[in-house]
Amino acid sequence: ADGIDDPEKRKRSLNAELANGRLAMMAITGMFFQDGLTGSAWGDWSLYTDSPLRAFENELGIQAPVGFFDPLGMSKDGDVGAFKRRRATELKHGRVSMLACMGYIVPEYFKFPGYLAPKADLAFADVPNGLAAISKVPEAGWCQWFAFVGALETNIFASDASRDPGDYANAGRLGLPFADGID
């Protein structure tokens, strides 16, 4: 599970993942807006073209037309360690957002057969779509999810300062643990 050996191919793949993650983060936010959490959009990033907050303008993920995306100026101090931590966090949030988008869309077209919680007589088909599903999943189910994600976070997808941000030693093809490198 060494990842992609060709540096240009790795750069292209990670740029694509950053772009897709950013799109997914915006998409899931839009879905939440539409679902009634809030009613306002925030910011016009085109106004930030002359911002002096461009300490890492040659890093991976810098893409037109926005360029270096740091509207709050969190990287203006030039701290490389903090930048790498935030970049790894951005990748992780992008990956989670991509999965969240899928989790939001797929139940509109498919639900597992059987029971989500047999003791509560709760079938998958009885769970509503969108944010309404949150209140229907039993507390023990949420505890299982938090434990599972925590185990992934601290074991399989643990950060390693010697690797690029978001490049986990145990995550290979499509981020599946212990799979071969991404093609």
C-alpha positions as CSV (number, residue, x, y, z in Angstrom):
1,A,0.0,0.0,0.0
2,D,2.7,2.5,-1.0
3,G,0.4,4.7,-3.1
4,I,1.2,6.2,-6.4
5,D,4.9,6.1,-7.4
6,D,4.7,8.6,-10.3
7,P,4.8,12.1,-8.8
8,E,2.9,13.7,-11.6
9,K,0.1,11.1,-11.4
10,R,0.0,11.5,-7.6
11,K,-0.2,15.3,-8.0
12,R,-3.0,15.0,-10.5
13,S,-4.9,12.5,-8.4
14,L,-4.6,14.6,-5.2
15,N,-5.6,17.8,-7.1
16,A,-8.7,15.9,-8.4
17,E,-9.5,14.7,-4.9
18,L,-9.1,18.2,-3.4
19,A,-11.4,19.6,-6.1
20,N,-14.0,16.9,-5.6
21,G,-13.8,17.2,-1.9
22,R,-14.3,21.0,-2.1
23,L,-17.3,20.5,-4.4
24,A,-18.7,17.8,-2.1
25,M,-18.3,20.1,1.0
26,M,-20.2,22.8,-0.8
27,A,-22.8,20.3,-2.1
28,I,-23.6,18.9,1.3
29,T,-23.8,22.4,2.7
30,G,-26.3,23.3,0.0
31,M,-28.3,20.2,0.7
32,F,-28.4,21.1,4.3
33,F,-29.5,24.7,3.4
34,Q,-32.2,23.3,1.2
35,D,-33.3,20.9,3.9
36,G,-34.0,23.9,6.2
37,L,-31.0,24.4,8.5
38,T,-30.4,27.9,7.2
39,G,-31.6,30.2,4.5
40,S,-28.6,32.3,3.6
41,A,-25.5,31.9,1.5
42,W,-22.1,33.2,2.7
43,G,-19.6,35.2,0.8
44,D,-18.6,36.0,-2.8
45,W,-15.0,34.6,-3.2
46,S,-14.5,36.5,-6.4
47,L,-14.0,39.6,-4.2
48,Y,-10.8,38.1,-2.7
49,T,-8.7,38.0,-5.8
50,D,-6.3,40.7,-4.5
51,S,-6.0,39.3,-1.0
52,P,-2.5,39.4,0.5
53,L,-3.3,36.1,2.2
54,R,-1.4,33.9,-0.3
55,A,1.5,32.4,1.7
56,F,1.2,29.0,0.0
57,E,0.2,29.9,-3.5
58,N,2.4,27.2,-5.1
59,E,1.1,24.2,-3.0
60,L,-0.9,21.3,-4.2
61,G,-4.6,22.1,-4.7
62,I,-4.2,25.7,-5.9
63,Q,-6.6,25.9,-8.8
64,A,-8.1,28.5,-11.1
65,P,-10.1,30.6,-10.9
66,V,-9.9,30.9,-7.1
67,G,-6.1,30.3,-6.7
68,F,-5.0,29.8,-3.1
69,F,-8.3,29.3,-1.1
70,D,-7.9,31.0,2.3
71,P,-10.6,33.6,2.6
72,L,-10.2,33.8,6.4
73,G,-6.4,34.4,6.2
74,M,-5.5,31.5,8.4
75,S,-2.3,30.8,6.5
76,K,-1.0,34.4,6.3
77,D,1.6,33.7,9.0
78,G,3.4,31.2,6.7
79,D,3.4,28.4,9.4
80,V,4.1,25.2,7.3
81,G,3.1,22.8,10.1
82,A,-0.2,24.5,10.6
83,F,-0.8,24.6,6.9
84,K,-0.1,20.9,6.5
85,R,-2.5,20.1,9.4
86,R,-5.2,22.3,7.8
87,R,-4.6,20.7,4.4
88,A,-4.9,17.2,5.9
89,T,-8.1,18.3,7.7
90,E,-9.4,19.8,4.4
91,L,-8.8,16.5,2.6
92,K,-10.5,14.5,5.4
93,H,-13.5,16.8,5.5
94,G,-13.7,16.6,1.7
95,R,-13.7,12.8,1.8
96,V,-16.4,12.8,4.6
97,S,-18.4,15.3,2.6
98,M,-18.2,13.1,-0.5
99,L,-19.5,10.2,1.5
100,A,-22.2,12.4,3.1
101,C,-23.4,13.5,-0.3
102,M,-23.7,9.8,-1.4
103,G,-25.5,9.0,1.9
104,Y,-27.9,11.8,1.3
105,I,-28.6,10.9,-2.3
106,V,-28.6,7.0,-2.3
107,P,-31.6,6.6,0.1
108,E,-33.8,8.4,-2.3
109,Y,-33.3,5.5,-4.7
110,F,-32.3,2.5,-2.6
111,K,-32.8,1.2,1.0
112,F,-31.5,-1.9,2.5
113,P,-34.0,-4.7,3.1
114,G,-34.5,-5.8,6.7
115,Y,-34.1,-4.1,10.0
116,L,-31.9,-1.2,11.2
117,A,-32.9,-2.0,14.8
118,P,-34.7,-5.3,15.2
119,K,-35.5,-4.8,18.9
120,A,-37.1,-1.4,18.1
121,D,-38.9,-3.0,15.1
122,L,-37.3,-0.3,12.9
123,A,-36.8,-1.3,9.3
124,F,-34.5,0.5,6.9
125,A,-37.6,1.3,4.8
126,D,-39.1,3.2,7.8
127,V,-36.2,5.6,8.1
128,P,-36.9,8.9,6.4
129,N,-34.5,10.5,4.0
130,G,-32.4,13.6,4.8
131,L,-32.0,15.2,8.2
132,A,-35.2,13.6,9.4
133,A,-33.3,10.3,9.6
134,I,-31.1,11.6,12.5
135,S,-33.9,11.4,15.0
136,K,-35.0,8.0,13.9
137,V,-31.7,6.1,14.4
138,P,-31.4,4.7,17.9
139,E,-28.8,6.2,20.3
140,A,-26.9,2.9,20.3
141,G,-26.6,3.1,16.5
142,W,-25.0,6.5,16.7
143,C,-22.6,5.2,19.4
144,Q,-21.6,2.4,17.1
145,W,-20.9,4.9,14.3
146,F,-18.8,7.2,16.6
147,A,-16.8,4.2,17.8
148,F,-16.3,2.9,14.3
149,V,-15.2,6.3,13.0
150,G,-13.0,6.9,16.0
151,A,-11.3,3.5,15.4
152,L,-10.6,4.5,11.8
153,E,-9.3,7.9,12.8
154,T,-6.9,6.6,15.4
155,N,-5.7,3.4,13.7
156,I,-6.2,3.0,10.0
157,F,-6.2,6.7,9.0
158,A,-3.8,8.1,11.6
159,S,-1.7,11.1,10.4
160,D,2.0,10.6,9.8
161,A,4.1,13.8,9.6
162,S,6.6,12.1,7.3
163,R,3.9,11.7,4.6
164,D,2.0,14.2,2.5
165,P,-1.2,15.6,4.1
166,G,-4.1,13.1,3.5
167,D,-1.7,10.3,2.4
168,Y,-2.3,7.5,4.8
169,A,0.0,4.4,4.8
170,N,-2.9,2.0,5.2
171,A,-5.3,3.5,2.7
172,G,-4.9,2.4,-0.9
173,R,-7.2,2.0,-3.8
174,L,-10.2,4.2,-3.3
175,G,-9.2,4.8,0.3
176,L,-9.9,1.2,1.3
177,P,-7.6,0.1,4.1
178,F,-4.7,-2.2,3.0
179,A,-5.6,-2.1,-0.7
180,D,-3.1,-1.5,-3.5
181,G,-2.1,2.0,-4.5
182,I,-4.6,4.2,-6.4
183,D,-4.5,3.8,-10.2
